[in-house]
Amino acid sequence: MIKNSKPMHPGVVLSEVYMSEMGLNQTQLAAKLKCSHRKINEIVNGKRGISSEFAIELEKVLGTTADMWVRMQADYDLWVARQKAA
């Protein structure tokens, strides 16, 4: 059976759960991750995915697991692909 409900983009989880909980804005998170503000902005707005490499950086900074981020991204990507194939 195909799952029809749209999974959340991991950027939404990053923004609404982790950044919010830690009281971080995009610029502050970018500084902690040593990446550009643009990269964080694109991720939280669903315009960019979370790579395995970036998931490892999130793991280090947020205390999450890289596996969690990679799974969320894979679930989202698979949902998008199914929508395109339908």
Buried (B, 14 or more C-beta within 10 A) or exposed (E): EEEEEEBBBBBBBBBEEBBEEEEBEBEBBBEBBEBEBEBBBBBBEBEBBBEEEBBBBBBEBBEBEBEBBBBBBBBBEEBBEEEEEE
